[in-house]
Amino acid sequence: MRPVYSKWLFLAVVLSSLLPVGIQGTAKASGHSSVIEEKVFDDPHPRIILSQEDSGAVHFFNGKNWQQLGAFGNSVVLSSKVVGITPFVVVGQENGSVSYYNGQRWELLHGSGWGNSVWVMDVDWSGERPRIMVGLVSAAIEYYDGQKWTEITNGKQWIETNDQGWRINSVPKQISVNWKGNREIVYVLDMVHGFGVVQFYKDSEWKELADAGHNSQCTSLSVDWSMAGPIPRILKGLGNGAVELYSDKSWRELHDSGWTADVRQMSVQWQGSNDPRIVAGLGNYDIGTAGGAIEFYDGSHWHELHGTGYLAPANQVSVLWQDYPQVVVGYGQYLGDRSPYKGGAVEYFNGEKNWVELHDTGYAAPVNQMSANWPSQSNPRVVIGLGRYHGDNNSEPGGAVEYYDGHQWHELHDTSWTDGISQMNVYW
């Protein structure tokens, strides 16, 4: 899921044309990464690639120690893969630059010439070099085929005029690419006069699948590219709590806005031509109100797995799909009328209508990112990346990374990074 970033642009500082803009430390001077051994463990741990909220630092955990691959000075959009213990990373920056870590060093694939922030990104890692589709804050889409860039659209067709007469770009919210096909694209935009517009690109033409009539942001998106047909099936969760399915050339509401809270996270199991199964984690109706309900759609009916008793929003959801799903939920921070504003709980639904608390709110900080893995006949293993704790007019250091091995928790990194974790990919 795309993290929330500050919605402003800034002037890029032009550094060396041979290195990614803004890389700090050893990487700035030599083009190589710096190694910082934070902790060493005797037993194997999952490998992790993550980025931080403000500094844009990118770190790699190889199962035993941490390595800072680079720092970009601002929030980044990140995609990655790991081969053995070798990381490969693509980073899009707020100044429009795109950089690629090829396992040994950084390559600058594009400078700041677009003049717009990279807002959303989809990467195909199946070849020797990544193929990249980026959506800029101007709504333009740029495509990298592994060698060169091509503009898919400049986004000018989505410019609108607001009530004051200003011409304003639409802002991209989600992007999904069919890399196995002819690079078809599902693109979700927020327009001036409404939200959640869905555009579909195929054979060099755009088709609007959903207009801004709902006036609610698309907070979660899943696209089924596996079914043959002119247009894929699309599932979107909205900020007003509705869940909608595009199939057979029309939209169908699987759930209305009765939940009132936003669909914060959504895990989807596509089932051929049948309706998908869905686990939705809800946010808060408003700051200070109850939230965090977990809802399950079995393909025909909704079931409440847990109500709003957790109070905090369900920031992250991981699901093991079986007859009745197993679910791990990482919760945010409760920001109500009580102090301290605790957060960071991790809850586990074992598929038998029982919830188990894997960790209480002792972390205090919100769970920004999470990944869960279910070894055969075992409790889930979980990695969480925490944000900053926000209290009474203050913000504490964040960025801790915690690992649950199925029995107990291990701290893989403390809060010395200070920034919260913005994106995280875990390789089990």
ChimeraX attribute file (.defattr): number of C-alpha atoms within 10 A of each C-alpha:
attribute: neighborCount
match mode: 1-to-1
recipient: residues
	/A:1	14
	/A:2	16
	/A:3	15
	/A:4	10
	/A:5	15
	/A:6	10
	/A:7	10
	/A:8	9
	/A:9	13
	/A:10	10
	/A:11	10
	/A:12	16
	/A:13	10
	/A:14	11
	/A:15	13
	/A:16	13
	/A:17	11
	/A:18	11
	/A:19	21
	/A:20	29
	/A:21	26
	/A:22	23
	/A:23	23
	/A:24	19
	/A:25	16
	/A:26	15
	/A:27	20
	/A:28	21
	/A:29	12
	/A:30	11
	/A:31	21
	/A:32	18
	/A:33	24
	/A:34	18
	/A:35	14
	/A:36	12
	/A:37	12
	/A:38	13
	/A:39	14
	/A:40	11
	/A:41	10
	/A:42	7
	/A:43	7
	/A:44	9
	/A:45	19
	/A:46	17
	/A:47	21
	/A:48	23
	/A:49	26
	/A:50	24
	/A:51	30
	/A:52	27
	/A:53	24
	/A:54	19
	/A:55	19
	/A:56	27
	/A:57	24
	/A:58	23
	/A:59	23
	/A:60	26
	/A:61	23
	/A:62	20
	/A:63	20
	/A:64	17
	/A:65	18
	/A:66	22
	/A:67	17
	/A:68	22
	/A:69	29
	/A:70	28
	/A:71	25
	/A:72	22
	/A:73	18
	/A:74	17
	/A:75	25
	/A:76	33
	/A:77	24
	/A:78	26
	/A:79	23
	/A:80	21
	/A:81	17
	/A:82	18
	/A:83	9
	/A:84	9
	/A:85	12
	/A:86	13
	/A:87	21
	/A:88	22
	/A:89	23
	/A:90	25
	/A:91	24
	/A:92	26
	/A:93	25
	/A:94	29
	/A:95	23
	/A:96	24
	/A:97	24
	/A:98	24
	/A:99	21
	/A:100	21
	/A:101	21
	/A:102	16
	/A:103	17
	/A:104	13
	/A:105	16
	/A:106	24
	/A:107	17
	/A:108	18
	/A:109	19
	/A:110	19
	/A:111	20
	/A:112	19
	/A:113	10
	/A:114	15
	/A:115	18
	/A:116	22
	/A:117	25
	/A:118	28
	/A:119	27
	/A:120	26
	/A:121	24
	/A:122	22
	/A:123	20
	/A:124	18
	/A:125	16
	/A:126	10
	/A:127	8
	/A:128	8
	/A:129	14
	/A:130	21
	/A:131	20
	/A:132	21
	/A:133	25
	/A:134	26
	/A:135	28
	/A:136	24
	/A:137	24
	/A:138	22
	/A:139	29
	/A:140	23
	/A:141	22
	/A:142	19
	/A:143	20
	/A:144	17
	/A:145	13
	/A:146	14
	/A:147	9
	/A:148	10
	/A:149	15
	/A:150	11
	/A:151	13
	/A:152	16
	/A:153	15
	/A:154	14
	/A:155	19
	/A:156	13
	/A:157	11
	/A:158	17
	/A:159	16
	/A:160	16
	/A:161	13
	/A:162	12
	/A:163	9
	/A:164	6
	/A:165	8
	/A:166	9
	/A:167	12
	/A:168	15
	/A:169	21
	/A:170	25
	/A:171	24
	/A:172	26
	/A:173	24
	/A:174	24
	/A:175	24
	/A:176	22
	/A:177	21
	/A:178	17
	/A:179	17
	/A:180	11
	/A:181	10
	/A:182	11
	/A:183	16
	/A:184	21
	/A:185	21
	/A:186	25
	/A:187	25
	/A:188	28
	/A:189	24
	/A:190	24
	/A:191	23
	/A:192	18
	/A:193	13
	/A:194	16
	/A:195	24
	/A:196	27
	/A:197	24
	/A:198	23
	/A:199	17
	/A:200	18
	/A:201	18
	/A:202	15
	/A:203	8
	/A:204	9
	/A:205	9
	/A:206	15
	/A:207	12
	/A:208	13
	/A:209	18
	/A:210	17
	/A:211	16
	/A:212	17
	/A:213	11
	/A:214	16
	/A:215	17
	/A:216	19
	/A:217	23
	/A:218	28
	/A:219	22
	/A:220	22
	/A:221	24
	/A:222	20
	/A:223	20
	/A:224	19
	/A:225	19
	/A:226	13
	/A:227	12
	/A:228	9
	/A:229	9
	/A:230	9
	/A:231	21
	/A:232	21
	/A:233	24
	/A:234	18
	/A:235	26
	/A:236	23
	/A:237	27
	/A:238	25
	/A:239	25
	/A:240	21
	/A:241	25
	/A:242	22
	/A:243	24
	/A:244	18
	/A:245	20
	/A:246	18
	/A:247	15
	/A:248	12
	/A:249	11
	/A:250	10
	/A:251	15
	/A:252	13
	/A:253	13
	/A:254	17
	/A:255	16
	/A:256	13
	/A:257	15
	/A:258	9
	/A:259	18
	/A:260	17
	/A:261	24
	/A:262	30
	/A:263	31
	/A:264	24
	/A:265	23
	/A:266	26
	/A:267	21
	/A:268	18
	/A:269	17
	/A:270	20
	/A:271	11
	/A:272	10
	/A:273	9
	/A:274	9
	/A:275	17
	/A:276	18
	/A:277	20
	/A:278	22
	/A:279	26
	/A:280	28
	/A:281	28
	/A:282	30
	/A:283	30
	/A:284	24
	/A:285	18
	/A:286	13
	/A:287	14
	/A:288	14
	/A:289	17
	/A:290	21
	/A:291	27
	/A:292	30
	/A:293	24
	/A:294	25
	/A:295	20
	/A:296	20
	/A:297	18
	/A:298	17
	/A:299	15
	/A:300	10
	/A:301	10
	/A:302	15
	/A:303	11
	/A:304	12
	/A:305	18
	/A:306	17
	/A:307	14
	/A:308	17
	/A:309	10
	/A:310	18
	/A:311	22
	/A:312	30
	/A:313	34
	/A:314	32
	/A:315	23
	/A:316	25
	/A:317	26
	/A:318	22
	/A:319	22
	/A:320	18
	/A:321	16
	/A:322	8
	/A:323	8
	/A:324	13
	/A:325	21
	/A:326	21
	/A:327	22
	/A:328	27
	/A:329	28
	/A:330	32
	/A:331	31
	/A:332	30
	/A:333	27
	/A:334	29
	/A:335	23
	/A:336	16
	/A:337	10
	/A:338	9
	/A:339	10
	/A:340	13
	/A:341	19
	/A:342	23
	/A:343	27
	/A:344	28
	/A:345	24
	/A:346	23
	/A:347	20
	/A:348	21
	/A:349	19
	/A:350	17
	/A:351	16
	/A:352	9
	/A:353	11
	/A:354	11
	/A:355	16
	/A:356	11
	/A:357	13
	/A:358	19
	/A:359	16
	/A:360	14
	/A:361	18
	/A:362	10
	/A:363	18
	/A:364	23
	/A:365	30
	/A:366	31
	/A:367	30
	/A:368	25
	/A:369	26
	/A:370	26
	/A:371	24
	/A:372	21
	/A:373	21
	/A:374	15
	/A:375	11
	/A:376	7
	/A:377	6
	/A:378	10
	/A:379	15
	/A:380	22
	/A:381	20
	/A:382	23
	/A:383	26
	/A:384	27
	/A:385	29
	/A:386	30
	/A:387	29
	/A:388	23
	/A:389	22
	/A:390	21
	/A:391	16
	/A:392	9
	/A:393	5
	/A:394	7
	/A:395	11
	/A:396	15
	/A:397	18
	/A:398	25
	/A:399	27
	/A:400	24
	/A:401	23
	/A:402	19
	/A:403	21
	/A:404	18
	/A:405	16
	/A:406	15
	/A:407	10
	/A:408	10
	/A:409	15
	/A:410	12
	/A:411	13
	/A:412	22
	/A:413	18
	/A:414	16
	/A:415	16
	/A:416	10
	/A:417	15
	/A:418	18
	/A:419	22
	/A:420	28
	/A:421	29
	/A:422	25
	/A:423	24
	/A:424	23
	/A:425	20
	/A:426	21
	/A:427	16
	/A:428	14
